[in-house]
Amino acid sequence: KEQQFFWRGIHKLSKRWEKCIASDGQY
């Protein structure tokens, strides 16, 4: 149960980071 929630949060962060990276081109 907790693991699924944890992975879901990581996946969401990854998507957000991808957007930031694509927008900034860096970090």
PDB file of N, H, CA, C and O in Angstrom:
ATOM      1  N   LYS A   1       0.853  -1.193   0.000  1.00  0.00           N
ATOM      2  CA  LYS A   1       0.000   0.000   0.000  1.00  0.00           C
ATOM      3  C   LYS A   1       0.898   1.255   0.000  1.00  0.00           C
ATOM      4  O   LYS A   1       0.819   2.080  -0.910  1.00  0.00           O
ATOM      5  N   GLU A   2       1.726   1.382   1.002  1.00  0.00           N
ATOM      6  H   GLU A   2       1.790   0.711   1.742  1.00  0.00           H
ATOM      7  CA  GLU A   2       2.566   2.594   1.077  1.00  0.00           C
ATOM      8  C   GLU A   2       3.519   2.672  -0.122  1.00  0.00           C
ATOM      9  O   GLU A   2       3.776   3.743  -0.672  1.00  0.00           O
ATOM     10  N   GLN A   3       4.030   1.502  -0.502  1.00  0.00           N
ATOM     11  H   GLN A   3       3.821   0.632  -0.055  1.00  0.00           H
ATOM     12  CA  GLN A   3       4.987   1.525  -1.623  1.00  0.00           C
ATOM     13  C   GLN A   3       4.324   2.097  -2.872  1.00  0.00           C
ATOM     14  O   GLN A   3       4.918   2.913  -3.578  1.00  0.00           O
ATOM     15  N   GLN A   4       3.096   1.670  -3.142  1.00  0.00           N
ATOM     16  H   GLN A   4       2.614   1.007  -2.569  1.00  0.00           H
ATOM     17  CA  GLN A   4       2.419   2.167  -4.352  1.00  0.00           C
ATOM     18  C   GLN A   4       2.312   3.692  -4.284  1.00  0.00           C
ATOM     19  O   GLN A   4       2.597   4.385  -5.261  1.00  0.00           O
ATOM     20  N   PHE A   5       1.905   4.201  -3.140  1.00  0.00           N
ATOM     21  H   PHE A   5       1.673   3.638  -2.347  1.00  0.00           H
ATOM     22  CA  PHE A   5       1.759   5.657  -2.988  1.00  0.00           C
ATOM     23  C   PHE A   5       3.116   6.334  -3.239  1.00  0.00           C
ATOM     24  O   PHE A   5       3.196   7.348  -3.933  1.00  0.00           O
ATOM     25  N   PHE A   6       4.160   5.765  -2.672  1.00  0.00           N
ATOM     26  H   PHE A   6       4.095   4.942  -2.109  1.00  0.00           H
ATOM     27  CA  PHE A   6       5.503   6.341  -2.834  1.00  0.00           C
ATOM     28  C   PHE A   6       5.900   6.383  -4.315  1.00  0.00           C
ATOM     29  O   PHE A   6       6.369   7.404  -4.817  1.00  0.00           O
ATOM     30  N   TRP A   7       5.699   5.251  -4.999  1.00  0.00           N
ATOM     31  H   TRP A   7       5.318   4.422  -4.591  1.00  0.00           H
ATOM     32  CA  TRP A   7       6.068   5.202  -6.429  1.00  0.00           C
ATOM     33  C   TRP A   7       5.248   6.206  -7.225  1.00  0.00           C
ATOM     34  O   TRP A   7       5.738   6.852  -8.151  1.00  0.00           O
ATOM     35  N   ARG A   8       3.954   6.318  -6.824  1.00  0.00           N
ATOM     36  H   ARG A   8       3.556   5.793  -6.072  1.00  0.00           H
ATOM     37  CA  ARG A   8       3.078   7.257  -7.578  1.00  0.00           C
ATOM     38  C   ARG A   8       3.648   8.672  -7.433  1.00  0.00           C
ATOM     39  O   ARG A   8       3.715   9.422  -8.407  1.00  0.00           O
ATOM     40  N   GLY A   9       4.052   9.024  -6.231  1.00  0.00           N
ATOM     41  H   GLY A   9       3.998   8.415  -5.440  1.00  0.00           H
ATOM     42  CA  GLY A   9       4.600  10.375  -6.018  1.00  0.00           C
ATOM     43  C   GLY A   9       5.861  10.562  -6.858  1.00  0.00           C
ATOM     44  O   GLY A   9       6.061  11.617  -7.461  1.00  0.00           O
ATOM     45  N   ILE A  10       6.697   9.550  -6.895  1.00  0.00           N
ATOM     46  H   ILE A  10       6.535   8.694  -6.405  1.00  0.00           H
ATOM     47  CA  ILE A  10       7.949   9.655  -7.676  1.00  0.00           C
ATOM     48  C   ILE A  10       7.607   9.843  -9.149  1.00  0.00           C
ATOM     49  O   ILE A  10       8.202  10.679  -9.830  1.00  0.00           O
ATOM     50  N   HIS A  11       6.670   9.081  -9.626  1.00  0.00           N
ATOM     51  H   HIS A  11       6.187   8.402  -9.073  1.00  0.00           H
ATOM     52  CA  HIS A  11       6.290   9.187 -11.050  1.00  0.00           C
ATOM     53  C   HIS A  11       5.794  10.604 -11.350  1.00  0.00           C
ATOM     54  O   HIS A  11       6.141  11.192 -12.374  1.00  0.00           O
ATOM     55  N   LYS A  12       4.993  11.130 -10.456  1.00  0.00           N
ATOM     56  H   LYS A  12       4.711  10.652  -9.624  1.00  0.00           H
ATOM     57  CA  LYS A  12       4.453  12.496 -10.675  1.00  0.00           C
ATOM     58  C   LYS A  12       5.619  13.491 -10.708  1.00  0.00           C
ATOM     59  O   LYS A  12       5.670  14.370 -11.569  1.00  0.00           O
ATOM     60  N   LEU A  13       6.544  13.345  -9.772  1.00  0.00           N
ATOM     61  H   LEU A  13       6.503  12.631  -9.073  1.00  0.00           H
ATOM     62  CA  LEU A  13       7.690  14.272  -9.727  1.00  0.00           C
ATOM     63  C   LEU A  13       8.506  14.145 -11.014  1.00  0.00           C
ATOM     64  O   LEU A  13       8.953  15.143 -11.579  1.00  0.00           O
ATOM     65  N   SER A  14       8.692  12.915 -11.464  1.00  0.00           N
ATOM     66  H   SER A  14       8.329  12.104 -11.005  1.00  0.00           H
ATOM     67  CA  SER A  14       9.479  12.689 -12.692  1.00  0.00           C
ATOM     68  C   SER A  14       8.834  13.433 -13.852  1.00  0.00           C
ATOM     69  O   SER A  14       9.522  14.103 -14.623  1.00  0.00           O
ATOM     70  N   LYS A  15       7.523  13.320 -13.977  1.00  0.00           N
ATOM     71  H   LYS A  15       6.964  12.777 -13.351  1.00  0.00           H
ATOM     72  CA  LYS A  15       6.827  14.001 -15.097  1.00  0.00           C
ATOM     73  C   LYS A  15       7.036  15.508 -14.962  1.00  0.00           C
ATOM     74  O   LYS A  15       7.285  16.203 -15.948  1.00  0.00           O
ATOM     75  N   ARG A  16       6.934  15.990 -13.756  1.00  0.00           N
ATOM     76  H   ARG A  16       6.732  15.425 -12.956  1.00  0.00           H
ATOM     77  CA  ARG A  16       7.078  17.451 -13.537  1.00  0.00           C
ATOM     78  C   ARG A  16       8.503  17.857 -13.918  1.00  0.00           C
ATOM     79  O   ARG A  16       8.708  18.853 -14.612  1.00  0.00           O
ATOM     80  N   TRP A  17       9.468  17.089 -13.463  1.00  0.00           N
ATOM     81  H   TRP A  17       9.301  16.281 -12.899  1.00  0.00           H
ATOM     82  CA  TRP A  17      10.872  17.416 -13.767  1.00  0.00           C
ATOM     83  C   TRP A  17      11.088  17.424 -15.269  1.00  0.00           C
ATOM     84  O   TRP A  17      11.767  18.299 -15.807  1.00  0.00           O
ATOM     85  N   GLU A  18      10.496  16.428 -15.947  1.00  0.00           N
ATOM     86  H   GLU A  18       9.945  15.718 -15.509  1.00  0.00           H
ATOM     87  CA  GLU A  18      10.667  16.359 -17.411  1.00  0.00           C
ATOM     88  C   GLU A  18      10.172  17.659 -18.043  1.00  0.00           C
ATOM     89  O   GLU A  18      10.817  18.210 -18.935  1.00  0.00           O
ATOM     90  N   LYS A  19       9.033  18.139 -17.576  1.00  0.00           N
ATOM     91  H   LYS A  19       8.509  17.691 -16.851  1.00  0.00           H
ATOM     92  CA  LYS A  19       8.467  19.382 -18.141  1.00  0.00           C
ATOM     93  C   LYS A  19       9.437  20.532 -17.875  1.00  0.00           C
ATOM     94  O   LYS A  19       9.728  21.325 -18.770  1.00  0.00           O
ATOM     95  N   CYS A  20       9.928  20.617 -16.659  1.00  0.00           N
ATOM     96  H   CYS A  20       9.691  19.973 -15.932  1.00  0.00           H
ATOM     97  CA  CYS A  20      10.869  21.701 -16.298  1.00  0.00           C
ATOM     98  C   CYS A  20      12.117  21.604 -17.173  1.00  0.00           C
ATOM     99  O   CYS A  20      12.585  22.609 -17.708  1.00  0.00           O
ATOM    100  N   ILE A  21      12.642  20.416 -17.312  1.00  0.00           N
ATOM    101  H   ILE A  21      12.261  19.600 -16.877  1.00  0.00           H
ATOM    102  CA  ILE A  21      13.870  20.227 -18.109  1.00  0.00           C
ATOM    103  C   ILE A  21      13.607  20.617 -19.563  1.00  0.00           C
ATOM    104  O   ILE A  21      14.421  21.298 -20.187  1.00  0.00           O
ATOM    105  N   ALA A  22      12.475  20.184 -20.092  1.00  0.00           N
ATOM    106  H   ALA A  22      11.814  19.631 -19.584  1.00  0.00           H
ATOM    107  CA  ALA A  22      12.159  20.492 -21.498  1.00  0.00           C
ATOM    108  C   ALA A  22      12.000  22.007 -21.656  1.00  0.00           C
ATOM    109  O   ALA A  22      12.334  22.564 -22.701  1.00  0.00           O
ATOM    110  N   SER A  23      11.497  22.656 -20.631  1.00  0.00           N
ATOM    111  H   SER A  23      11.225  22.203 -19.782  1.00  0.00           H
ATOM    112  CA  SER A  23      11.284  24.108 -20.717  1.00  0.00           C
ATOM    113  C   SER A  23      12.606  24.852 -20.523  1.00  0.00           C
ATOM    114  O   SER A  23      12.923  25.774 -21.274  1.00  0.00           O
ATOM    115  N   ASP A  24      13.356  24.451 -19.531  1.00  0.00           N
ATOM    116  H   ASP A  24      13.098  23.702 -18.921  1.00  0.00           H
ATOM    117  CA  ASP A  24      14.615  25.140 -19.230  1.00  0.00           C
ATOM    118  C   ASP A  24      15.750  24.609 -20.105  1.00  0.00           C
ATOM    119  O   ASP A  24      16.616  25.370 -20.539  1.00  0.00           O
ATOM    120  N   GLY A  25      15.741  23.316 -20.357  1.00  0.00           N
ATOM    121  H   GLY A  25      15.038  22.698 -20.004  1.00  0.00           H
ATOM    122  CA  GLY A  25      16.837  22.756 -21.154  1.00  0.00           C
ATOM    123  C   GLY A  25      17.971  22.330 -20.235  1.00  0.00           C
ATOM    124  O   GLY A  25      18.915  21.675 -20.677  1.00  0.00           O
ATOM    125  N   GLN A  26      17.887  22.694 -18.962  1.00  0.00           N
ATOM    126  H   GLN A  26      17.121  23.226 -18.603  1.00  0.00           H
ATOM    127  CA  GLN A  26      18.926  22.298 -17.995  1.00  0.00           C
ATOM    128  C   GLN A  26      18.260  21.750 -16.757  1.00  0.00           C
ATOM    129  O   GLN A  26      17.049  21.530 -16.772  1.00  0.00           O
ATOM    130  N   TYR A  27      18.975  21.524 -15.710  1.00  0.00           N
ATOM    131  H   TYR A  27      19.959  21.702 -15.698  1.00  0.00           H
ATOM    132  CA  TYR A  27      18.378  21.067 -14.444  1.00  0.00           C
ATOM    133  C   TYR A  27      16.879  20.906 -14.556  1.00  0.00           C
ATOM    134  O   TYR A  27      16.224  20.530 -13.585  1.00  0.00           O
TER     135      TYR A  27
END
